[in-house]
Structures are given as structure tokens and as C-alpha cells.
């Protein structure tokens, strides 16, 4: 789906994609998305099964899980790794660091609404501790044939400005539009929010070398996050990019309360970027 996952200017995320796999539908959806990413980036795919320590037969079950993943990939190249850890999220984080993966892809937790992301224990860990970008797959998602647009959830603060720059570079390389989307909740000052969006456009143009007409802005009003997102337009081939909170440690992912609500209500895959050094 996307060579356009935004990365640092000198390196596009997707050079090495790590996907956590278990034998269920949500993991198959995550694997399909990860496979689509490396198909466009020409990157490396690693499929991991994480098992707890000290349980008899756990390593063998993990190996069986990876054989199922290999069957799903049907001969497409990938590395298959069994990782021991007390938690799946922690195991994926550790493995990403050891393997040099720059993106971790996971599926929605079971039981979530179709077309949306349910945050389970694995996602919760990664969204508050990962040192790599995390891409979450909505329940029932099938990767579209092409990426149609990159949307950045925008609030006027340094971490979002950095996300705009990264997304603009990706949009330019892919030749897709970039949208800056701000949610106007309740009694928010909409004129001030529009001013913030207008100021972010030159930032995107300069960072990505984009034509100003290729940078869209949208203010989505609503009584709450879910209503505002529902009021916005979404394309089939949409990718939503969120920045980490300013409370995040440098080079770590950490989502605040509002961003978590955005992630849960988003109708498309969501990439969450770790906090940059600036």
C-alpha cells in the first residue's frame, strides 16, 4: 500500500517492516498490509511470532504459527522469527531494535467494530513505548491497489509540524496529495484553527517540494472526536499519520488521550510516529 509511510528526509520508513503474527484474521490483515508496503518499497519483511518464556511447547506453537504465515505469503520472500518475551508488544519492540526494523505493523484487537481499530494489550504497549513507527490495521481492512492520499492529524505544536514535514516528503515521492486535518471540537475557536492550518501549508510545501495545490486543508467540526472524524471525507486509499505526544521521550511513541480517540475512530490505517529529537 505505501512506500509513502513518512520517514526522515534521508530514509523512507518501510525499508524493513516487522509484522507481529498470530493465527487469526486480524493478523492476516496486518500481514497483508505489511506485504503491500514492502511490495512498493522493495523493503525487507520480517514476520514474528512471540511466545512467553517457561511454557512447555510454546516455541513449537510459535513455529507452527510462522508456518501458517508463510503459507499466507505463498512463497513471497520474508524472514520468520520466533521471539521469546513476557509480552507480545515488548517482544516486538525488542525484536525491531535487534533486527533494525523501522516499522512495526499490527492488526486490530479481536472483537472491534469492522473498519475501525480496537486497541488491545499489544497496541497499548507499542503506542506508549515503541522506538519505531507503528502502523495499525483496521478490522476487516484490505489494502487498496494504490495509496490515494496521506492525511496528517494536525494540531499546532512542534511534533505535528515534524509529522507534516515527513508526510510531505512521502507525498512528494509518491505523487499523492497531502491533507492536513484538524478537528474542531465543541466551542473551539475555528478561525484560530484555520489560521494554524494555513500556516502549516508553507511548511509542507517547503519540506516536500510540493505544489501548494497538492496540499489540502480541512477543518472537521464535531461534538467529539468520533463525530468530527465522521464529518471528514475519507478515500479508500487513505493513510492517517499521527504524531506522538510532547510527553513522549525522544525517539519513542507515546499517544495522548485525544490521539488515542482519533486512532480508535479512524476509518483507515493509522501510522504513529515516534517523537523526533527537536
C-alpha positions in Angstrom: 0.0 0.0 0.0 2.5 2.6 0.9 6.1 3.5 0.2 4.6 6.7 1.4 4.8 5.9 5.1 6.5 9.1 6.2 10.1 8.8 7.4 13.1 11.0 7.9 14.1 13.0 4.8 17.0 10.8 4.1 15.2 7.5 4.7 11.7 6.4 4.0 10.1 4.2 6.5 9.3 0.8 5.0 12.9 -0.3 4.4 12.4 -3.1 6.9 8.9 -3.9 8.1 8.2 -6.1 11.1 4.7 -7.6 11.5 3.5 -9.4 14.6 1.7 -12.6 13.7 -0.8 -14.9 15.5 -3.2 -17.3 13.8 -6.2 -15.1 13.5 -8.0 -12.9 10.9 -6.6 -9.7 12.4 -3.1 -10.9 12.0 -3.8 -11.9 8.4 -5.0 -8.4 7.7 -1.8 -6.9 9.3 0.3 -9.3 7.2 -1.5 -8.3 4.0 -0.8 -4.6 4.8 2.8 -5.3 5.6 3.2 -7.3 2.4 1.7 -4.4 0.4 4.2 -1.9 2.0 7.3 -3.9 1.1 5.9 -4.6 -2.4 6.2 -0.9 -3.1 9.3 0.0 -1.1 11.3 -3.0 -2.2 12.0 -3.4 1.5 12.5 -6.4 3.8 9.7 -8.2 5.6 10.1 -9.9 8.9 7.2 -11.9 10.4 7.5 -12.6 14.1 5.7 -14.9 16.5 6.2 -14.0 20.1 5.8 -16.6 22.9 6.0 -16.5 26.7 9.0 -18.0 28.4 8.8 -21.1 30.5 5.7 -22.7 29.0 6.2 -26.2 27.5 5.5 -26.3 23.8 5.3 -22.5 23.4 8.3 -22.3 21.0 6.8 -25.1 18.9 3.4 -23.4 18.7 5.1 -20.2 17.6 7.0 -22.1 14.9 3.6 -23.6 13.7 2.2 -20.0 13.6 5.0 -18.9 11.4 4.4 -21.8 9.0 0.8 -20.6 8.7 2.1 -17.1 7.9 4.5 -18.5 5.3 1.5 -20.3 3.7 -0.4 -17.0 3.6 2.5 -15.3 1.9 2.6 -18.2 -0.6 6.3 -18.1 -1.4 6.8 -14.3 -1.2 10.2 -13.6 0.5 10.2 -12.9 4.2 12.2 -13.6 7.3 10.4 -15.6 10.0 11.5 -15.1 13.6 10.4 -16.7 16.9 10.9 -14.2 19.8 10.6 -15.1 23.5 9.1 -12.4 25.7 6.7 -12.0 28.6 4.6 -9.6 26.5 4.0 -9.6 22.7 4.3 -5.8 22.5 7.5 -5.8 24.4 8.8 -8.7 22.3 8.1 -6.9 19.1 9.8 -3.7 20.4 12.9 -5.7 21.3 13.0 -7.6 18.0 12.5 -4.4 16.0 15.6 -3.0 17.7 17.7 -6.1 17.2 16.6 -6.6 13.6 16.8 -3.0 12.5 13.1 -2.8 11.5 11.8 0.8 11.0 8.1 0.0 11.1 6.0 -2.4 13.2 2.7 -3.4 11.7 -0.1 -5.0 13.9 -3.7 -5.8 13.5 -6.7 -4.6 15.4 -7.6 -6.4 18.6 -10.3 -9.0 18.2 -13.9 -8.0 18.9 -13.6 -4.5 17.5 -16.0 -2.9 15.1 -15.4 -3.7 11.4 -13.5 -0.8 9.7 -12.0 0.5 12.9 -9.1 -0.1 15.2 -9.5 -1.8 18.5 -6.6 -1.2 20.9 -5.6 -4.3 22.7 -2.7 -5.0 25.1 -0.1 -5.3 22.2 -1.1 -2.0 20.6 -1.3 -0.3 24.0 2.3 -1.3 24.8 3.6 -0.2 21.4 1.7 3.1 21.4 3.4 4.0 24.7 6.9 2.6 24.3 7.9 1.7 20.7 11.1 3.3 19.4 9.9 2.7 15.8 6.8 3.9 13.9 3.7 1.8 14.5 1.1 1.1 11.8 -2.3 -0.2 13.0 -4.7 -2.0 10.7 -8.5 -1.6 11.0 -10.6 -4.7 11.4 -11.6 -6.1 8.0 -9.1 -4.0 6.2 -7.9 -5.0 2.7 -5.0 -3.0 1.2 -6.2 -0.9 -1.8 -4.4 -1.1 -5.1 -2.8 2.3 -4.5 -2.3 5.0 -1.9 -4.6 7.9 -2.8 -3.7 10.4 -0.1 -1.8 11.0 3.1 -3.6 12.8 5.9 -1.9 14.3 8.9 -3.9 14.8 12.1 -2.8 18.4 12.7 -2.6 20.5 15.9 -0.2 23.5 16.0 2.7 22.1 18.0 6.3 21.1 17.2 5.7 17.3 17.0 2.8 17.8 14.5 4.9 20.2 12.4 7.6 17.5 12.2 4.9 14.9 11.1 3.8 17.4 8.4 7.4 17.6 7.1 7.8 13.8 7.0 4.4 13.3 5.4 5.1 16.0 2.8 8.3 14.2 1.7 6.4 11.0 1.4 3.6 12.6 -0.6 6.0 14.1 -3.0 7.8 10.9 -3.6 4.6 9.0 -4.2 2.9 11.7 -6.2 -0.2 11.8 -3.9 -2.0 14.7 -2.3 -1.3 15.6 1.3 -4.1 16.7 3.6 -3.8 18.5 6.9 -6.8 17.7 9.0 -7.8 19.5 12.2 -10.7 18.5 14.4 -12.8 21.4 15.7 -14.4 20.1 18.8 -17.3 21.8 20.7 -16.5 25.5 21.2 -13.0 25.5 19.7 -12.0 28.8 18.0 -12.4 27.8 14.4 -10.8 30.9 13.0 -7.7 30.3 15.0 -7.6 26.6 13.9 -7.9 27.7 10.2 -5.1 30.1 10.7 -2.9 27.3 12.1 -3.7 25.1 9.1 -2.9 27.9 6.7 0.5 28.4 8.4 1.3 24.7 8.1 0.8 24.7 4.3 4.1 26.5 3.5 5.8 24.1 5.9 4.6 21.2 3.8 5.4 22.9 0.6 9.0 23.7 1.6 9.7 20.3 3.2 8.3 18.2 0.4 8.8 20.4 -2.6 5.0 20.1 -3.2 2.9 22.2 -5.4 0.7 24.3 -3.0 -2.4 22.9 -4.8 -1.3 19.4 -3.7 -1.6 20.4 0.0 -5.2 20.2 1.2 -6.6 21.5 4.5 -9.8 20.5 6.2 -11.4 21.5 9.4 -13.7 18.8 10.7 -16.3 20.0 13.3 -18.0 17.7 15.8 -19.2 17.4 19.3 -16.5 14.8 19.9 -13.6 13.1 18.1 -15.7 10.3 16.6 -18.3 12.8 15.2 -15.6 15.1 13.8 -13.8 12.2 12.0 -17.1 11.0 10.7 -17.7 14.5 9.2 -14.5 14.4 7.3 -14.1 12.9 3.8 -12.1 9.6 3.6 -10.8 7.9 0.5 -10.4 4.2 0.0 -6.6 4.5 -0.2 -6.2 6.8 2.8 -3.4 6.7 5.3 -3.7 8.8 8.5 -0.5 9.9 10.2 -0.4 10.9 13.9 2.4 12.4 15.9 3.3 11.3 19.3 2.6 13.5 22.3 5.2 16.0 23.5 5.3 13.9 26.7 7.0 11.1 24.7 10.7 10.5 25.3 12.8 11.3 22.3 12.6 8.6 19.6 9.7 7.0 21.4 6.0 6.6 20.5 3.5 7.9 23.1 -0.1 8.8 22.3 -2.1 11.2 24.4 -5.8 10.8 25.2 -7.1 12.7 22.2 -4.8 10.9 19.7 -6.0 7.6 21.1 -9.6 8.6 20.5 -8.6 9.5 16.9 -6.9 6.2 16.4 -10.0 4.3 17.6 -12.4 6.2 15.4 -10.3 6.4 12.3 -11.7 4.5 9.2 -8.3 3.8 7.7 -4.8 2.5 8.7 -3.0 4.8 11.2 0.7 5.3 11.4 2.0 6.7 14.6 5.4 8.4 14.5 7.9 8.4 17.4 8.9 11.7 18.8 11.8 13.3 16.9 14.8 14.9 18.5 13.7 18.5 18.0 
